[in-house]
């Protein structure tokens, strides 16, 4: 199984279980910007405490999943991962952040055809904003290159990006790459 097959498997299960999700991270960057190497899949999910058992049941057959880590992530609105038994490929699940930006970016997710499937994915604008924030926190140039590649290859709403970049104190970083 490759990363694409894994993405299809995981998103199909989430859809069938009615767990809202959106693809983000390196795979989303490759969709909206220049293709780049990634070794895992990043997915934002909306889950409540009572969804933990459903999530564990969805993946425990073919993945390593820690019920405790999933429960803790749901409680703290952070992250947990699953590892595919056969391949060792990893999926990171990020819980929707309950701040204004987190709620907004999740509401703005788009359904796009990827690899022959309809998959919910973060908007290019929100992915740029996420990368600007990550760069601000980590100074990782890969995050900045990701944002630049999306700006160069996708049609985006710059007013929206500038408005949020101002709120997130990343406007200077954005201006440097425009």
N, C-alpha and C positions, 0 to 999 in steps of 0.2 A: 504494500500500500504506500502510495506517495502522499505528499502534502495536499494535493488537490482532492484525491479520493477521501482523505481524512476530513477535509473541510466539508465535503458533501455529506459524509456520514454524520458528522456532528450537527451540522445545521439542519439536516432532515429530522434528526431525533428531537432537536429543540423545537422545531416547528410542530411536529406531531404531538409533543407534550405541551404545546401552547406556552412555552417559555419565551418571552420576548428577548430578542438578541440583536446585535449588530456586529459585523466584522470590523476590526480596526487593525492597527499595527502594520507590520511589513507587507502582508498580503494586500491590505487596503492601499498602502503606498504604491505597490506595483500596479494596482488597478487605476488609481487616479494620477500617478506620476510615472517616473521611469521604473521599469522592472528592476528589482534588486533581490539579492539573496536573503532568505530568511529561513530559520530552522524550526520555527514554531508558528502556531496560529493564535492570534489574540482576538477574543470575543468578549464584548460587553453584554451582560445579561441583566434582566430585571427579575429578581427572585426575592421571595419573602421567606421567613423562618419555616413556614409550613411546606415550602417547595423543596427543602433539603432532601427528604426521602425520595421524592420523585427524581431529582437530579442524580442522586446516587444510583437509583435503580436504572436510569437511562444508560449509564456508562459502566457499571461495575462488571459486566460480563466480559468486555474486551479491553478495559482500561484499568489502570491502577487509579483509584480515587479514594481520598481520605474523607470519610464522612465528617470527621472533626474539623478538618481544614475548610470544607465546604460550609459547615455550620458557622464557624468563626468568621469566614469571609462575608457571609450573608449578614451576620450581626454587625461587623465593623465596616461594611461597604468597601471591602478591599479586594483581594484576589485569592484564587486557589487554582490548582492545575490538575490535569489528568494526563496520564501517560499511556499510550497505546501499547498493549502487551507485546504484540508481534514485532513492531517496528521501533519502539522507544520514542516515537514522535510525540511531541508535547502540545497540549492546548492550554493556554492560560485564559481563565475566565475572570473577568473584571466585573465587579458589581457596579451598577449605575450609581454615580455619585449624586448625592441629593442636594448639591449646591445648584445655583442658577444655571451655570454653564453645563454641568452634567445632565441636568434634566432637559435643557434645551437641545443639546447635541443628540440625546437619545430620541427625542421627539422628531428631530429632523432627519433621522436615518432614511435611507433610500433603498428601494428594492430594485436590484439590478441583475441582469443576466450575466452570470459568471460561470465559466466552465460548463455551460449547458444547463445550469440551474438558476432559479430565481433566489437570490440571497440578499438579506438586509445588510447594508454596509453604511458606515459613517459617511456623512457628506464630505466633499473635498474641503469645504471651508472649515468645518469643525476638525478635520484631520490636521489641517495646517495649524489651527489654533492649538491643538493638542501637542503638536511637534514644537511649536514656539514655547509653550509652557515647559515641555520636557527639556528643551535646550536651556531655558532660563535656569532650571533647577540643576542640570547636570553638566552643562557646557559641552555636551556630546555633539560633535560636528555632524555626525550621521543624522541627527534629528533636524539640523538646519538644512542639510542636503535634501532630506526627505521633503521638507516644506518647500524648498526651491523647486524641486522637480514637479511637485503638484501645481505650483504657480505657473510653471512653464508649459505644462501639458494639458491642464484642465481649465475650462471656462468657470470662473468663480465670481462670487459676489464680493467684490473688494470692500464695499461699504460695510457689509456685515462683518467681514474679517477685521477691518480697522476698528469698528465699534467695540467688538469683544477684545481685541488686542489692547485697546485703551483701558478697558476694565480690568484686564489681567496683567497690566503693566508689562506688556511685551511689544508695545507699539514701536519702540526704538529698534528692536530686533527685526520686526517686520519691515520697517522702512529701510534697513540695511540690505535686505534681500530683494526688495522690489526693483 
